[in-house]
Amino acid sequence: MSYEQVEPRKRRPGLWLMIIGGLIAAGFAILALLSEAGSSPGPLWIVVGWGGLVFLYGLYRVVKGPSSLDHRKGGTDANGR
């Protein structure tokens, strides 16, 4: 059985990005809210924003599905093959 005969797995490429981005955003938001009054939580909010962007990109990839640039053997193929 060659590689081409194997059925492709049905997967959502952005699921792990959503999970990791959501955990990072929620975790650092809690840390920023619980930080002491004298300290500056500014850098923590930057990480919360970054985690939110990762979550949104993962959500986009889940909704859109596999791209024509996602090559089955890894890497990309600009011709969509």
N, C-alpha and C positions, 0 to 999 in steps of 0.2 A: 504494500500500500504506500503510495507516494504521498508527499506532503500536500499536494494539490487536491487529493481525494478526501482528505480529512475535513469534516465540517468545521467551519469557523465557530469559535465560542461566541455566545451572545453575551457581550459585556458592555458595560458603560464605562468609558474611559475616564470620566471625571469623578467617579464615586469617592475614590480615596482622597482626591483634592478637596472635596466637600467636607469629608470627615476631619481631615487634618487641619484645614483652614478654620473650620468651626471650633475645633478644640483649642487651637491657638488663640483665636479671637476671644472666646469665652474665658479661657484661663487667664489671659493677660488683662482682660476687662475686670475680672474679679480682683486681680492683684492691684490694678490701678485704683479701683474703688476702695480697697482696704488699706491703701498706703497711708502713712502717717500724714498729719496735717502740715507738718513742717517740710516734708520732702516734695519734690516735684515729680508728678506722675506723667509728665509729658512724653518721655521716651517710651513708656508703656503703651500710651495711646497710639503711638506710631506703629508698634507691633500689632495692636488690635486692628488698625486699619489695614495693615499688610495681610493679616489673617483673614479679614473680611474680603479683600480682593482675591485671595486664593480660593476662598469659599465660592465667591461669585463666578470665577472662571471655571471651577469644578461644576457648578450648577449649569453653566452654559454648555460644557462638554457633555453632561448627562442628558440635557434636553436635546442637543443637536445630534448626539450619537457619534459613531465613528466617522472620521473625516476621510476624504479620498486621499489625503496625504499620509495616513497611517498605514504603513507597510506591514503586512502580516509577519514577516520575518524579522521585524525590528528596523528602526530607522525610518526614513521617509523616501518616497519616490515621487518626484515632482510631476511625473507623467500620469499619476493616479493608477498605476498598474499594481 
